[in-house]
Amino acid sequence: MKILIVEDEKALQQSMIQYLQAAGFQCASAGDFRQALHLLDEVDYDAIVLDIMLPDGDGLTLLKILKEDKKQEGVIVVSARGDVDDRILGLKLGADDYLAKPFHMAELAARLYAIIRRKQFQGMNNLQAGDIYVNLERREVCVNGYAVNLTRKEYDLLLFFLANKNRVITRQALAEHLCQEHQDWFDDYDLVYAHVKNLKKKLAEKGCTDCIKSVYGIGYRFIC
């Protein structure tokens, strides 16, 4: 699950990154309007934590641009402003949620999980695809009732496949999803091949074979 944190307060930005990464999110960060706009042009994220007040622009303007471009990322607006009008305007512009500073990191993580579940998996906490069962809250994966021990990248890859069942996913899209914090790796498909191979092997060991199909010259399709 890829998160972009748009926050100019360095200490708070690092606290959010540290907590959310420990909670299983992949985090990228931007400290100003221009950097955030650049990252959003380059990468698709699952959710954005967006500060309203940025040194070179307004977070609400960035939110307006996202919605005009029909971007699908979930957005949580955060701000020290306590004004109700800011909150209402953010929600009217398309934000999914609002948190006033200071806030608890556990609450931020819980709201991010809720937004991603709502957008990708219709609000479900548990996913079932053929013999594969995933508990999103506990990050547990089972196949035929047997637990499957996945790395963070493998787990994120499985969720990406589940969110795009029966669709052809290009190698480029998988590379961007897996390596979004290292943009210079986007063309390194060896990483994609390695993670897909390891995921397929672990699923097959528990009896789920042939759910990830190679599409010659393009990428993969998840069928389950």
C-alpha positions as CSV (number, residue, x, y, z in Angstrom):
1,M,0.0,0.0,0.0
2,K,1.7,3.2,-1.2
3,I,1.3,6.4,0.6
4,L,2.4,9.9,-0.2
5,I,2.9,12.2,2.7
6,V,2.8,15.9,1.8
7,E,4.1,17.7,4.9
8,D,6.6,20.5,5.3
9,E,7.3,20.0,9.0
10,K,10.3,17.7,8.9
11,A,9.9,16.2,12.4
12,L,6.2,15.4,11.8
13,Q,6.9,14.0,8.3
14,Q,9.6,11.7,9.7
15,S,7.3,10.6,12.5
16,M,4.6,9.7,10.1
17,I,7.0,7.8,7.8
18,Q,8.5,5.8,10.7
19,Y,5.1,4.9,12.1
20,L,3.4,4.1,8.8
21,Q,6.3,2.0,7.5
22,A,6.2,0.0,10.7
23,A,2.5,-0.5,10.1
24,G,3.1,-1.9,6.7
25,F,2.8,1.0,4.3
26,Q,5.2,2.1,1.6
27,C,5.9,5.8,2.2
28,A,7.1,8.5,-0.1
29,S,7.2,12.1,1.0
30,A,7.2,15.7,-0.3
31,G,7.9,18.8,1.7
32,D,6.4,21.4,-0.7
33,F,3.7,21.8,-3.4
34,R,6.1,21.5,-6.4
35,Q,7.7,18.3,-5.2
36,A,4.3,16.8,-4.4
37,L,2.9,17.7,-7.8
38,H,6.0,16.1,-9.5
39,L,5.6,12.8,-7.5
40,L,1.9,12.6,-8.3
41,D,2.6,13.0,-12.0
42,E,5.1,10.1,-11.8
43,V,3.5,7.6,-9.5
44,D,0.0,6.4,-8.6
45,Y,-0.5,6.1,-4.8
46,D,-3.2,4.3,-2.8
47,A,-3.7,7.3,-0.5
48,I,-2.2,10.8,0.3
49,V,-1.8,12.5,3.6
50,L,-2.0,16.2,2.6
51,D,-1.1,19.2,4.7
52,I,-3.1,22.3,3.9
53,M,-0.4,24.8,4.5
54,L,2.7,24.3,2.3
55,P,5.6,26.8,1.9
56,D,5.0,27.3,-1.9
57,G,1.4,26.6,-2.2
58,D,-2.0,25.6,-0.7
59,G,-2.7,21.9,-0.1
60,L,-6.3,22.5,-1.1
61,T,-5.2,23.7,-4.5
62,L,-3.2,20.5,-4.9
63,L,-6.4,18.6,-3.9
64,K,-8.4,20.5,-6.5
65,I,-5.8,19.6,-9.2
66,L,-6.0,15.9,-8.2
67,K,-9.7,15.8,-8.6
68,E,-9.7,17.8,-11.9
69,D,-7.2,15.2,-13.2
70,K,-9.6,12.5,-12.0
71,K,-6.9,10.9,-9.9
72,Q,-8.2,8.0,-7.7
73,E,-6.0,8.3,-4.7
74,G,-7.7,8.6,-1.3
75,V,-6.9,11.8,0.5
76,I,-6.7,12.7,4.2
77,V,-6.3,16.4,4.7
78,V,-4.3,17.3,7.8
79,S,-3.8,20.8,9.2
80,A,-3.2,22.8,12.4
81,R,-6.1,25.0,11.3
82,G,-9.1,24.4,13.5
83,D,-11.4,26.4,11.3
84,V,-14.5,24.4,10.3
85,D,-14.7,26.1,6.9
86,D,-11.3,24.6,5.9
87,R,-12.6,21.2,6.9
88,I,-15.8,21.6,4.9
89,L,-13.9,23.0,1.9
90,G,-11.5,20.1,1.8
91,L,-14.3,17.6,1.9
92,K,-16.2,19.5,-0.8
93,L,-13.1,19.4,-3.0
94,G,-13.0,15.6,-2.7
95,A,-11.0,14.8,0.4
96,D,-12.0,11.5,2.0
97,D,-11.2,12.4,5.5
98,Y,-9.8,15.2,7.7
99,L,-7.5,15.2,10.7
100,A,-6.7,18.2,12.8
101,K,-3.2,18.5,14.3
102,P,-2.0,17.2,16.7
103,F,-3.3,13.7,16.0
104,H,-2.4,10.1,17.1
105,M,-0.4,8.1,14.6
106,A,-2.6,5.1,15.3
107,E,-5.6,7.1,14.3
108,L,-4.0,8.2,11.0
109,A,-3.0,4.6,10.2
110,A,-6.5,3.4,10.9
111,R,-8.1,6.0,8.7
112,L,-5.7,5.2,5.9
113,Y,-6.6,1.5,6.1
114,A,-10.2,2.4,6.0
115,I,-9.9,4.6,2.9
116,I,-7.8,2.0,1.1
117,R,-10.3,-0.8,1.9
118,R,-13.2,1.4,0.8
119,K,-11.6,2.3,-2.5
120,Q,-9.9,-0.9,-3.5
121,F,-11.9,-3.6,-1.7
122,Q,-15.3,-2.0,-1.2
123,G,-14.7,-1.7,2.5
124,M,-14.0,-5.3,3.2
125,N,-11.6,-6.4,6.0
126,N,-11.3,-9.9,4.6
127,L,-10.6,-10.9,1.0
128,Q,-11.4,-14.3,-0.6
129,A,-10.1,-15.2,-4.0
130,G,-10.3,-18.9,-4.8
131,D,-8.1,-20.7,-2.3
132,I,-6.5,-17.4,-1.1
133,Y,-7.8,-15.7,2.1
134,V,-6.4,-12.3,3.3
135,N,-7.2,-10.6,6.5
136,L,-6.3,-6.9,5.8
137,E,-6.3,-5.7,9.4
138,R,-3.9,-8.4,10.6
139,R,-2.0,-8.7,7.3
140,E,-2.5,-12.4,7.3
141,V,-2.6,-14.6,4.2
142,C,-3.8,-18.2,4.1
143,V,-4.1,-20.7,1.2
144,N,-6.3,-23.7,1.8
145,G,-6.3,-22.8,5.5
146,Y,-2.5,-22.8,5.7
147,A,-0.7,-19.6,6.7
148,V,1.6,-18.1,4.0
149,N,4.6,-16.1,5.3
150,L,5.1,-13.2,2.9
151,T,7.6,-10.4,2.9
152,R,6.2,-6.9,2.8
153,K,6.9,-6.5,-0.9
154,E,5.2,-9.9,-1.6
155,Y,2.2,-9.0,0.5
156,D,1.9,-5.6,-1.3
157,L,2.2,-7.4,-4.7
158,L,-0.5,-9.9,-3.8
159,L,-2.9,-7.1,-2.8
160,F,-2.1,-5.3,-6.1
161,F,-2.9,-8.4,-8.0
162,L,-6.1,-8.9,-6.0
163,A,-7.2,-5.3,-6.6
164,N,-6.7,-5.9,-10.4
165,K,-8.0,-9.5,-10.8
166,N,-8.3,-10.6,-14.4
167,R,-6.6,-7.5,-15.7
168,V,-3.3,-7.5,-17.5
169,I,-0.8,-5.6,-15.4
170,T,2.3,-4.4,-17.2
171,R,5.8,-4.9,-15.9
172,Q,6.2,-1.2,-15.7
173,A,3.2,-0.8,-13.5
174,L,4.5,-3.6,-11.2
175,A,7.9,-2.0,-11.0
176,E,6.4,1.4,-10.1
177,H,4.2,-0.2,-7.5
178,L,7.1,-2.2,-5.9
179,C,9.8,0.5,-6.2
180,Q,8.0,3.8,-5.9
181,E,10.5,5.1,-3.3
182,H,13.3,4.5,-5.8
183,Q,12.3,5.9,-9.1
184,D,15.6,5.0,-10.8
185,W,14.6,1.4,-10.4
186,F,11.4,1.7,-12.4
187,D,13.0,0.0,-15.5
188,D,14.7,-2.8,-13.5
189,Y,12.3,-5.6,-14.3
190,D,14.6,-8.2,-12.6
191,L,13.1,-7.0,-9.3
192,V,9.6,-7.6,-10.6
193,Y,10.5,-11.1,-11.9
194,A,12.1,-12.0,-8.5
195,H,9.2,-10.8,-6.4
196,V,6.6,-12.5,-8.7
197,K,8.6,-15.7,-8.7
198,N,8.8,-15.8,-4.9
199,L,5.1,-15.0,-4.5
200,K,4.1,-17.7,-7.0
201,K,6.4,-20.2,-5.2
202,K,5.0,-19.5,-1.7
203,L,1.4,-19.7,-3.0
204,A,2.1,-22.9,-4.9
205,E,3.7,-24.6,-1.8
206,K,0.3,-24.3,-0.1
207,G,-1.6,-25.6,-3.1
208,C,-2.5,-22.5,-5.1
209,T,-0.9,-22.9,-8.5
210,D,-1.2,-21.1,-11.8
211,C,-3.1,-18.1,-10.4
212,I,-0.5,-15.7,-11.7
213,K,-0.2,-16.0,-15.4
214,S,2.6,-14.5,-17.6
215,V,1.4,-12.4,-20.5
216,Y,4.2,-12.6,-23.0
217,G,6.0,-9.3,-23.6
218,I,3.6,-7.3,-21.4
219,G,3.4,-8.5,-17.8
220,Y,1.0,-10.6,-15.7
221,R,-2.6,-11.5,-15.1
222,F,-4.0,-12.7,-11.8
223,I,-6.7,-15.3,-12.2
224,C,-8.2,-17.0,-9.2
